[in-house]
Amino acid sequence: MSGNEYPAEYTTPSSSSSFQQKSQQQSSSSLHLHQQHHHHHHHQQAIERESVFPPLEYRLAQMGHCMEDIVICVDADAQIEADMKVAGANGRALSRLDAVKQAIFLFVHAKLAIQSLHKFAFAGMGEDFFWLQPNFTSNMDIINSSIRNLSSRGSFFRCDLSSLFHTAASLAKRSQAQGRILRVVLIYSRSSTIPTYPSKWPQTHKSFTFDALYLHDKPTNENCPQQVYDALVEALERVSVYEGYIYENGSHYTRILFRQMSCLLAHPQQRCSQDDFVPKDLSKKNTFSDSNSGPVTLDDSGNAPKVIP
Amino acid sequence: MHGLEMCLIMVADKPSEVKFAVPLFQVDYDLGTVRLQEVIHLQVIYKIGQSWNFSVPQLKLFTPHRVKELFDVDDLKLPAWHDRMCIKEYLPSLIDRCKRQVQEAYTSAALRKTFIESLSVLFGHPIEADTIYGRKVSVLTSSATFIFLVHFGLGVQFPREQPTLTFQSCLHFDNNGKPVMRLYKEYPWSPRWETSEMVQRIFDFIAEESASFKSYCNDVLQNR
């Protein structure tokens, strides 16, 4: 796949009928964008996956359940202030950052409802990584204030993930000593700055999970979101010890952002391959006898979610 | 009596006490990388009077903290202490009860884990599960465009006690950014069903309830 090919789903539909096409294109192109991730993935279960199809059965005895220390690292570049498609509750335009903040609230509240012993720290990404709240905590007052204080800090034309990864590797040792595991969730929103990362990453440093959520503009002659996405996929495969998940969002619909953030809730030690991870649609009747009919993708048209102003 | 501990407490102006800690039964449970091996004890406290007499001691069961995920000590009723009994006479029926209760706890844990694994057949791959004790599991699901989580809470009395279901919206948030949640404790359930039927019925209930839950979330937002 050359850097100049842009999947058709990036074009904006002009009518509701073409929106259906967009959904189909979007799901097929997500696969298209994802293909590279799939082929090169050196996940520890790769050998078993090749010999068993459909996917492995779900067995608790084969999975760990350590508590997580999660670093949420949000892009501090001005592009995070771009508007989302959906207005806020009072009609005011909603920026990506507003939607990201709400998505992070969703993520933290949900994670703590699942298991109250998970903890969170907060960081930003300019040219390099920087701390905002470095102490892992489940204290909601500290977390609320950290999320509310997220902001952009200017335009950055370089992004080096090395310092983020090196910090994560050393934090991972500390987590491991406490019987916990470390995860980094990067929320990136630049369409023209391809992130860089170490060319070599030793096995000993492969000690944390790396997930990414990429919010981007439509591809034009001036930007390169596909290359950015590809770089994030490569970085993920290089450094992540458990299967990292990556989602891209060029649609600017907040509902899709929240769905993707919800998928990132998946515990790293218990994950299936990202391609196999699709929430079931309850409106399609499911029974034990037809459980082999496979996952159903969501219809992406519909009402806007309610968000805080 | 192997492992018996004794301690004499003498305090001025109060009758002396002698405390015994009697080991009853060792819980032996697989935690994955290690085994949980903790002993349930009976604490016996005698007050010592001026003359020797057969007083009725205070009795209390102690379960170590980690065992609480498997076994609720309050569920174990102590047998009656008969007049002129000694500890050695009291123990056999207590140990029997203890063994039975712990065996039921192991069975319940195994059933919880089987239930959790079966959920994946209809709900797809869960987000996160308690792999050790099977007490909790969360799934991400949707009804058309409405995406939400269901958190299952499974008690130590499962399946006699049905799981609690907490629905959590991924699209509706209160003024503090907290997702709207709702707890369900009552829904069709029978401990005599096969696991597959339990899962099918819960799936059907959640599918039917999703529309009401969505309305509930919208109402919460209207009223905030």
Interface residues (C-beta under 8 A of the other chain):
Chain A: E57 Y58 R59 L60 A61 M63 G64 H65 K101 Q102 F105 L106 H109 A110 A113 I114 Q115 N144 I147 R255 F258 R259 M261 S262 C263 L265 A266 H267 Q270 R271 C272 D276 F277 V278 P279 K280 D281 L282 S283 K285 N286 T287 F288 S291 P295 L298 D299 D300 S301 G302 N303 P305 K306 V307 I308
Chain B: G32 K113 I116 E117 S120 V121 L122 F123 G124 H125 P126 I127 E128 A129 D130 T131 I132 G134 K136 S138 L140 T141 S142 S143 A144 T145 I147 L149 H151 T166 Q168 C170 L171 H172 F173 N175 N176 G177 K178 P179 M181 S196 V199 Q200 F203 I206 A207 S210 N218 L221
